[in-house]
Amino acid sequence: MPSLPPLVCPVCGADLKPEDGFRSLSCPAGHRYDAAKQGYFNLLTGSGTKFQADTADMVQARADFLAGGHYQPMAEELARLVAAEAPDAAAVLDAGAGTGYYLGEVLRRLPDAAAVALDISKYALRRAARALPGSYALVWDVWRPLPLRDASVDALLNVFAPRNPAEFRRVLAPGGILAVVTPRPEHLQEIRAEAAMLGIAGEKEERISASLASGFTALQAVQCTYTMQLHRADVRNVVLMGPSARHLDPAALERTLAALPDPVAVTASFTLQVFRAG
């Protein structure tokens, strides 16, 4: 089994190590975190996080949508880019891992790498822990100092998730890579307005590059665009799996779905950017 990267205790900063057959994490000061029965660890003690985690329903919708293979072309392109730029990566971190779908695809290209999945949703990490045995699945807020040692990972994934450039740079080893995936304005354009989904800002690629300029060198940016054939259940899932789900009128969504052709051709469009630390 690959050697997992070193964790730090979020309370005192000491080394946090697995015990009892990977059923707990503890530090020399006595701080202890027990694994949930699904295999993930919740390190967000005390006040937790002020951000809204994905709910069980949102995670179920995402799992069902991804199981249909609709984002598989993008996931494969992400894995190809990471493996090409970091073929010898020993440790991969996914900051905002969700169910572990994209991290799992990367690990198929890097079978000897250890992995850490971070997300604030325990419902997502229940699935990630099952999908990624032998990896750390940790409930954590990406905006806080990450619970890893300096220079402890070789590749970092950030797919549709918040970015913490200073912490990403800190935990990446010199020469490590950061792969960022964001939706393009035309993503889901055929259904976005009809389903009252949140909009996507333009020029995101340039803003991301600017935000990372002080600690990273841009290597490449790839556009991944293709057409999906979505049935009404798929459209419902893609709407309900994201932040738009918190603002939707369920009855209005069902009326919108009933008016759509079945299946409907929908654009998938992403930008994949790769940066090197240092």
C-alpha positions in Angstrom: 0.0 0.0 0.0 1.3 3.5 -0.8 2.6 5.5 2.1 0.0 8.1 3.1 1.2 11.7 3.4 1.7 13.0 7.0 -1.3 14.7 8.6 -1.2 17.4 11.3 -3.6 17.8 14.2 -5.9 20.7 13.6 -5.9 21.6 17.3 -2.2 21.6 18.2 -0.3 21.1 14.9 1.4 17.9 16.1 1.7 14.8 13.9 -1.6 13.0 13.5 -1.2 9.3 12.9 -3.6 6.4 12.3 -4.2 3.8 15.1 -6.3 0.8 15.8 -6.2 -0.5 12.3 -7.0 2.8 10.7 -10.0 3.3 12.9 -8.7 6.5 14.6 -6.3 9.3 14.2 -4.4 10.7 17.2 -1.5 13.0 18.1 1.0 12.9 21.0 -1.1 15.6 22.8 -4.0 13.2 23.1 -6.3 14.7 20.5 -8.2 11.8 18.8 -10.5 11.5 15.9 -12.5 8.3 15.4 -13.5 7.1 12.0 -17.2 7.1 11.1 -18.6 3.7 10.3 -18.4 4.6 6.6 -14.6 5.2 7.0 -14.1 8.9 6.8 -12.8 11.2 9.6 -14.3 14.5 10.7 -11.5 16.9 11.7 -13.9 19.9 11.9 -14.3 20.0 15.6 -15.7 22.9 17.6 -17.4 25.5 15.5 -17.1 23.4 12.3 -17.5 25.6 9.2 -19.7 28.5 8.3 -20.0 27.2 4.7 -23.0 25.1 3.6 -22.0 21.5 2.9 -23.7 19.5 0.2 -26.7 17.7 1.6 -27.5 14.0 1.3 -29.9 14.7 -1.5 -27.4 16.8 -3.4 -24.8 14.1 -3.1 -27.2 11.4 -4.2 -28.1 13.4 -7.3 -24.4 13.9 -8.1 -23.6 10.2 -7.6 -26.5 9.2 -9.9 -25.5 11.7 -12.6 -21.8 10.8 -12.5 -22.7 7.1 -12.6 -24.2 7.8 -16.0 -20.8 8.6 -17.4 -21.7 12.1 -18.5 -18.6 13.7 -17.1 -16.3 10.8 -17.9 -14.6 12.5 -20.9 -13.6 15.4 -18.7 -12.5 13.0 -15.9 -10.3 11.1 -18.3 -8.8 14.3 -19.7 -8.0 15.5 -16.2 -6.3 12.2 -15.3 -4.3 12.3 -18.5 -3.0 15.7 -17.8 -2.1 15.0 -14.2 -0.3 11.7 -15.1 1.6 13.5 -17.9 2.8 16.3 -15.7 3.4 14.3 -12.5 4.0 10.7 -13.6 6.0 9.9 -10.4 3.5 11.4 -8.0 3.6 9.6 -4.7 0.8 11.5 -3.0 -2.3 13.2 -4.5 -4.6 15.6 -2.7 -8.1 16.4 -3.9 -9.3 19.7 -2.3 -13.1 19.6 -2.6 -13.2 15.9 -3.5 -16.9 15.3 -3.3 -17.6 11.6 -3.8 -14.1 10.9 -5.0 -15.1 10.4 -8.6 -12.3 12.5 -10.2 -9.6 11.4 -7.7 -10.5 7.8 -8.4 -9.9 8.4 -12.2 -6.5 10.0 -11.5 -5.5 7.2 -9.3 -6.2 4.7 -12.1 -3.5 6.5 -14.0 -1.2 6.7 -10.9 -1.8 3.4 -9.2 1.2 3.7 -6.9 0.1 7.1 -5.4 -1.4 7.6 -2.0 -4.4 9.9 -1.8 -6.2 12.4 0.5 -9.7 13.5 -0.2 -10.9 16.7 1.6 -14.5 18.0 1.5 -16.9 19.7 4.0 -19.7 17.3 3.2 -19.8 14.1 5.3 -22.4 12.7 2.9 -19.9 13.1 0.0 -17.0 11.6 2.0 -19.0 8.6 3.0 -19.0 7.7 -0.7 -15.4 8.8 -1.2 -14.2 6.6 1.6 -15.9 3.6 0.0 -14.6 4.4 -3.4 -11.0 5.1 -2.4 -10.0 2.3 0.1 -6.6 2.9 1.7 -6.9 6.7 1.3 -7.7 9.4 3.8 -11.2 10.9 3.5 -11.3 13.9 5.7 -14.1 16.4 6.5 -12.4 19.7 6.3 -12.9 23.3 5.2 -10.5 24.2 2.3 -10.4 27.8 3.5 -8.7 26.8 6.7 -5.0 25.7 7.0 -5.0 22.3 5.4 -4.3 19.4 7.8 -1.1 18.3 6.0 2.6 18.9 6.4 4.5 21.3 4.2 5.5 19.9 0.8 3.7 16.6 1.5 1.9 16.1 -1.8 3.0 15.9 -5.4 -0.3 16.7 -7.2 -3.3 18.6 -6.1 -6.8 18.5 -7.7 -9.3 21.3 -7.5 -12.5 20.4 -9.4 -15.5 22.8 -9.1 -14.3 23.7 -5.6 -13.0 26.7 -3.7 -9.3 27.5 -4.0 -6.8 28.4 -1.2 -3.7 29.4 -3.2 -1.4 29.9 -0.2 -2.3 26.6 1.4 -2.1 24.8 -1.9 1.4 26.1 -2.4 2.4 25.2 1.1 1.4 21.5 0.9 2.7 20.9 -2.6 6.3 19.7 -2.9 8.6 21.8 -5.0 7.7 21.2 -8.6 4.4 19.6 -7.7 1.4 20.3 -9.8 -2.1 21.9 -9.3 -4.9 20.9 -11.7 -7.9 23.2 -11.6 -11.2 22.4 -13.4 -13.9 25.0 -13.9 -17.1 25.1 -16.0 -17.1 27.4 -19.1 -20.0 29.9 -19.7 -21.5 27.6 -22.3 -21.7 24.7 -19.9 -25.3 23.4 -19.7 -26.4 26.4 -21.7 -29.4 24.5 -23.2 -31.0 24.0 -19.7 -29.4 26.6 -17.4 -31.8 29.4 -17.9 -34.9 27.2 -18.2 -34.0 25.4 -14.9 -33.2 28.6 -13.1 -29.6 27.5 -12.5 -27.0 29.9 -11.3 -24.9 31.6 -14.0 -21.3 31.1 -14.9 -19.0 34.1 -15.0 -16.9 34.6 -18.1 -13.1 35.0 -18.1 -12.7 32.6 -15.2 -9.5 31.1 -16.7 -7.8 34.5 -16.5 -8.9 35.2 -13.0 -7.7 31.8 -11.8 -4.3 32.3 -13.4 -4.0 35.7 -11.8 -5.0 34.4 -8.3 -2.2 31.8 -8.5 0.5 33.9 -10.1 2.5 34.4 -7.0 3.1 30.8 -6.2 2.6 28.9 -9.4 3.7 28.8 -13.0 1.0 28.0 -15.6 1.8 25.0 -17.7 -1.2 24.5 -19.9 -4.9 25.1 -20.3 -7.2 22.7 -22.1 -10.8 23.2 -23.1 -12.9 20.1 -22.9 -16.3 20.5 -24.7 -18.7 17.8 -25.9 -22.4 17.1 -26.2 -24.3 15.0 -23.7 -27.6 13.2 -24.3 -29.5 13.7 -21.1 -32.8 12.1 -20.1 -35.1 14.0 -17.8 -33.8 12.2 -14.8 -30.2 13.2 -15.7 -31.3 16.8 -16.1 -33.0 16.7 -12.7 -29.8 15.3 -11.2 -27.4 17.8 -12.8 -29.6 20.6 -11.5 -30.0 19.2 -8.0 -26.4 18.2 -7.5 -25.0 21.8 -7.4 -25.5 25.0 -5.5 -28.6 25.9 -7.6 -30.4 23.2 -5.7 -30.6 25.5 -2.7 -32.6 28.2 -4.6 -34.9 26.1 -6.8 -38.7 25.8 -6.7 -39.2 22.0 -7.0 -42.6 22.3 -8.7 -41.2 24.7 -11.3 -38.3 22.3 -12.0 -40.7 19.5 -12.7 -42.7 21.7 -15.1 -39.4 22.5 -16.9 -38.4 18.9 -17.1 -41.8 17.9 -18.5 -41.4 20.4 -21.3 -38.0 19.2 -22.4 -37.4 16.6 -25.1 -36.3 13.2 -23.8 -33.4 12.9 -24.3 -32.1 16.5 -24.8 -28.7 17.4 -26.2 -26.8 19.5 -23.6 -23.3 21.0 -23.8 -20.6 20.0 -21.4 -17.8 22.5 -21.4 -14.9 22.8 -19.0 -11.5 24.5 -18.7 -8.7 22.3 -17.3 -5.7 24.3 -16.1 -2.4 22.9 -14.9 0.1 24.8 -12.8 3.5 23.9 -11.3 4.4 25.0 -7.8 7.4 27.2 -7.4 
